[in-house]
Amino acid sequence: MQATLTASNFIDLELEYGAHDYHPIPVVLESGKGVYLWDVEGKKYFDFLSAYSAVNQGHCHPRIIAALNKQAENLTLTSRAFHNNKLGSYMKYVTNYFNYERLLPSNTGAEAVEAAIKITRKWGYTVKGIPNDKAEIIVCSQNFHGRTSTIISFSSDLGSKTNFGPHSNGFVTIPYNNIKALESVLKTHHNIAGFLVEPVQGEAGVYTPDRDYIRKVKALCSKYNVLFIADEIQTGIGRTGSLLAVCGSCSCEGHCEQQAKTFTRPDVLILGKAISGGTYPVSAVLCDSKIMDVIQPGQHGSTFGGNPMACSVAMEALEIIRDEKLTQNARRLGELFRLEMQAYIEKSYIVLRVRGRGLLNAIVINDSQKSNTAWNICLKLKEKGLLAKPTHGNIIRFAPPLMINEDQLVECIKIITSTFKLFEP
């Protein structure tokens, strides 16, 4: 039946039978390889969203697919009621890779954030001595950590939280990239268990903080005995030109797992998306034993968390990041992208600025957040063979797979700038 369907037919099926919880760019994708995607009508595109930075290794990387297929032929799921022969090796591999002692396995980013919140709260009660049910976690405005009922309670996005209450208590919101605001809360609130922050705010429009922000955050959290929780679900695994975005101010050449003393180390690290190369849902919370050991049997769990498929895929995906030097490629080509975009912006009316790190970048369109200009630019980019999507109305995020090469990037820059010219006055 599908062979007779057109793109509009597929879209109509989603509209008729699915929840209307997304507003996608009107393209129906069928296959992908590396930096490219093809739609059901055979048109080829550059992917400049990478499934929100999940596909850092490129679409359908042959090594990841081979690991997936090999494991699928042997064992897919045991639940955590039993041990399997992949989970322990996976836990050892990932904790060594990121220099932590323990890992809690899960599937989605939001699930990992929820687990980190639970770990932080219990640590606050059982280790720090916060009175029962009084623990607070500091978060930042314009954050994005997922859309579960707890997470939307501290979201700044009214669309995510309006009419979904009652909302959970226990969160204190401060401005992003504001050390004075953080210290003020730490001084005046005595039941703070943790500070949850994105090292670069992706969904908010790729807001990059001051270079010393994360270092100062860590120092304050240590001073006030508060857990520093880094949500690196979108920014981690090489995306920002460092293995982790918290490494952005160090000189580790992207291999902080080998030079752990040279970067600002979160107390709790949350990973997802690219940890599996976008091939299978995998996420994780990492921390040391003195924190993780507050969780005991029966207090947290996941049927699919740590399944053999996830473990096999994630280990191979992380090996590829290292073997193919994708972190270094992201740093080098990200600098080229911003340099070329800035050269265009200096003569542009329609584009105000470019910002980002590595291959996580955004351009700000000279129009209001309620305008359709950024959306229309993305529709035109689609016509020209490049897929991107706006966020917050007037911001377009550009995040290709990290295995993109320089010739491909230059070609994409030409597509982007030629499209901008169509919208200049």
N, C-alpha and C positions, 0 to 999 in steps of 0.2 A: 504493500500500500504506500509506503513512504517514497518509493521511486516516482510516484505520480504527483507528489505534493510539491508545491512551490514554497518559497520563503514565507509569503503571506499566509499560506495554509498552516504552516508550523506555528507562526505567531498567533493566528486565530485560535488554534487548539489550546495554547497556553492561556489566552484570555478567557476562553470559554470554560476550561476545566480547572484552571489553577487559581490559587490565591493571588490577588493583585498587590503583591508586596514589593515588586520591583518595577522600574521603568527603564528597560534596557535600550541601548542603541539598536535600531531595527536591522539587525543582521543575524542570520541563522547559521551557526558554524557547524561544520561537519568533521573536519580533521585538522591536525596541526603537526608541525615538525620544526623543531628549533625555534626560530624567531617568527615563523610564519603560521598563519591560519588560513583555511579555505572554507568558504561558505557552501551551502547546498547547491548553488548554481555554478560552482567551480571557480569563483573569483578568489584571488590570492591577496592576503593582507599582511602587513607588518603588525605584530601584536605589541602595542605600547601600553598595556595595562598589566599583562602577566598574571591575570586572575588575582588582582590586588596583591601582587608580589609573591604569589605562591609558586609560580613557574619560573623561578630564578635559573634553573638548569636548562630551560628550554622545553618545549612541548615534546612529549613522548621520547625522552632521552633513552636511547637503546639499552643502556646499562640498567636504568631504573626499571624499564619494562621487562627486561630479562629477569631481574631480581623478583619482580612481582609475579611473573608467570611461573618461575621455578618454585616459589613458595606456595603459590595457589595450587600446584599439582600435589603438594604434600600435606599441608595443614593450613587452614585459614583462621580458625577461631577455637579457643578452648574456654574462654572466660577466665577470670582470675580465681575460679574455684580450684584450678589445677595449675601446675607449673607448665611452661612450654620451653623448648630448647632454644628459643631465640631471645626471650625477654631479658635474661640476665646478661647476655653478651651485648645486647642493645644498650642496657642501662650502663654497663661498664664503658662502652664505646663513647656514648654521648657525654657522660659525666667527665671522662678524660678529655674529650674534645673541647669542652667549655670550662674545664677546671672547677667542677663542683663534686660534692661527695655523693649526692643522692638525686634520684629522678622519680617523679610521679607521672605515669603515662596517662594520656587522655587522647581525645580525638579532634576536637575543634578548638579554635582560639578562645571563644567565649567560655567553653568548659574549663579550659586551663586557667583563665582569669578567675572564675568562680572558685576553683581549687586553691588558687593563691590567696584569695580573700579568706577562705576557711583556715588555711594554714596560718596566715598572719594573725587572725583573731585568736586562734587557740594559743599561739605563741604568746600573744599579749596577755592572756589570762594565766597561763600555766608557767611562763618563764618571767615575764616582766612584772606580773602581779597586778594587772588592771582589774578593778572590781567587775564581777560578773555582769555581762550584758551592757557594759559601758564602753567597750572598745570602739575607737574611731579610726578610720583610714582617711588620709588626706588624698584628694584627687585634684586634677587640673580642669579648668574650664576648657570647653571645646575638645574634650577628650573623645576618643572612640575605643572602647574595649569590648564591644559586642552588644547584643540586644536581648539578653535574658532579663527577667524581671528585676533581679538585683542590680545588674549593671545599668539598666536604663534609669534606675533610681538616682544615680549620680551623673547622668548624661546631661549635657547642655543642649542637646537636640530636642526641641519640643515635639517634633514629629515622632520621635521614638518613645516619648513618655506620656504625652497627653492622652487621657482616657485609658491609661493602663495601670493606674494606681489601685490601691494605696501603695506608695513607694516605701522602700526599705530605709530605715534610719542608719546612722553610724558612719556617715561620710561628711567630710568638710571640704568644700571646694575653694580653691585659690586660683589666681591667674597663672597661666603657664609662663615659664621662663622668668619667674619673679622670686628671687632668693629672699628678699625682704619679707614678702608675704608668707613664704614657707617658715621662716624663722619666727615670725610673729605668732603663727598658730602653734608652733612647737613650744614657744615660751608660755602661752596662755592656756593651752589645752593639755591636761595632764594624763589623758587616757588614750593618747595616740599610739597605735600599734604599728602602723606602716604608712609609707608614702608611695602610691601607685602612679606611675608616670610613663608616658611614651617618650623615649629619647629624641625622636622626631615625630611630630603629630602628623600622621599620614592623611587620614580622612578629613581632617580640618583644613587641608590644603598644603601639606608638606611644610609645616612651620618648623624651622630649624632654630633651636635655642642658641644662646651665646655659647662659645666654645668651652668656657669654663663652668657652664651651668651644671652639668651632671657631676663634675668633680665637687662643686660646692654642695650639691644635694647630698652626695655621699657623706661629706664631712659633717653636715648638720644632722643627718640621720644617725650617724655614729655618736655624735655629741649628746643627742637626746635619747639614745637607746631606742631607736625606731627602725623598723625594717625598710630598706630601700628596695622597692619592687619595680623592676623594669619590664614593661610590656614590649617585647621585641618580636611580636607575632608578625608584623609587617616589615619592620626595619631590620630584623636580624638576618643571619645566614648570607652575608656579603652584600646585601642590597645597597647599603649606603657607602660602599667602598671600604668598609671595615667588616670584620667578621660579625661584630655587633655594633650597633650605633653608639653604644656607650663608649666604644673605643675611639670615637671621632676626634678626640683631642690628643691621642697618643701617637707614637711613631713606630707602631708594631708591624707596619706593612701588612695589616689584615690578618695576622696570625697570633692574636692575643692568647689563644689557647696554649701557645708555646712560650709566651712571655707574660704570664699572668700578672706579674708585679708592675707592668707598665700601663695598666688601664684601670679605670674606675669600675670596680667589681660590684654589681648589685648583690644584695643579700638573697633576693629571690628573683630568678630569671624565668620569664614566660616565653616559650617558643611555639611556633605553629607554622602554617602555610608552607614555606619553602623547605622545612625540615623533611618533607616528603617529595619535594619537587613538583607539587601539585598533582601527584598521581594517586594519592590515597589520603584520607583524613588522618593526620597525626599532629598531636600537640603535646607539650610537656611543661612541667614546672620543675626547675632545678634549684636546689639550695644545699647547704651543708647539713650534716647530721643533727647538729644542735638545734636546728630549726625544723627540719623534716620529721624528726623523731617524735614530735608532738602528735602526729597522726598515727593512730593505732588501728588494728583490724576492726572493721565494721563502721568506722567513722567517715570513710570516703571510699568511693569505688566507681568502676566503669566496666560494663560487660565487654565492650570492644577495646578499652584502653590496654595497650601493651600486647595486642594480638600479634601472632607471628607474621602476618602480611605487613602490618605497620612497621614492625621492627626491621624486617628485611629491607623494605623500601627505604626507610629513613637512613639506615646505615649507608646504603649505596648512594643516596642523594647527598649526604654529607661528604662522602669520599670524593664525589665529583666536584664539589665546590673547591676542595683542596687540590685535587689532581689537575683540574683544568684552570686553576688560578683565576676563578671567576670573581673573587673579591678584588683582586688587583685590576682586572679588566673593568669592573664597575667603577673603580676610582678614576682610572685614566680616561675612560670614555665619558664619564659623568662630567669631568672637567671640560672636555671638548664640547659636550652638549651645551653647558651653561655659557661657555665662551662664545659659541656661535649664536645662541639665543640672545645674549646680551648685545652682541654686535647688531643684531636686527632691531632690538628694542630701542637702541639709541636713536633710530630714525623712525620709530613707529608711534602711531597714535593708539592703535587698538590693543597693544600689549604693554602693560605697565611694568612688569618685572618678572624675573625668573628666580627661583630659589630651590634649594635642595642639596642633597649630598649623594655622591655616587650616582647610581642610576635610579634614584628616587627623586624626581624633580616635578615642579609645577610652574605653570605660567599664570599670571593674573591678568584677566581681560579687563579692559577699561570700560566697564559697564556695571550696573547694579547687580546684586545677587539674585534679584527677581527677574532679570532680563533673560532672553533666550539666546544671547549672542554666543556664549560658550558652547551651548548645545548645538547651535547651527554650525559653528566651526567644526565640531566633532562629526556632524553629519557630512560636511564637505570633506573632511579628512577621510571618512569612510569611502566616499566616492573615489578618492585619490589612492585608496589602498592602504590606509593606516587606521588602526582602531585605538581610540582613546575615549575617555568619558569625563564629563565635568563633575566637580564636587563643589558644594556650597555655591552653586549658581554661576559664579563668574571665575572659577578656577578650573584649569585643566591639568590633570596629573599625567605625567609621561614616565612610564616605568617598564621598559622593554626587558625581556629575558637577559640575564647577565652574560650569556654566551654570544650576544650580538657582536659582530666585528666592526672595525672602523669604517670599512666601505659601506656596510649596511647602514650604519648610523648616519653617515654623511648623506646617503640617499634619503633617509628619513627626515633629516634636517631640511633638505630641499623641499620635500613634500610639505612639511609643517610651515616653513616660511612662505612658500608659494600660496598656501592656503590662507595664511594671515593677510597677505596682500589683497586678497579678494574682499576683505572686510575693512580695509583702510578707507577713510573718507576721501 
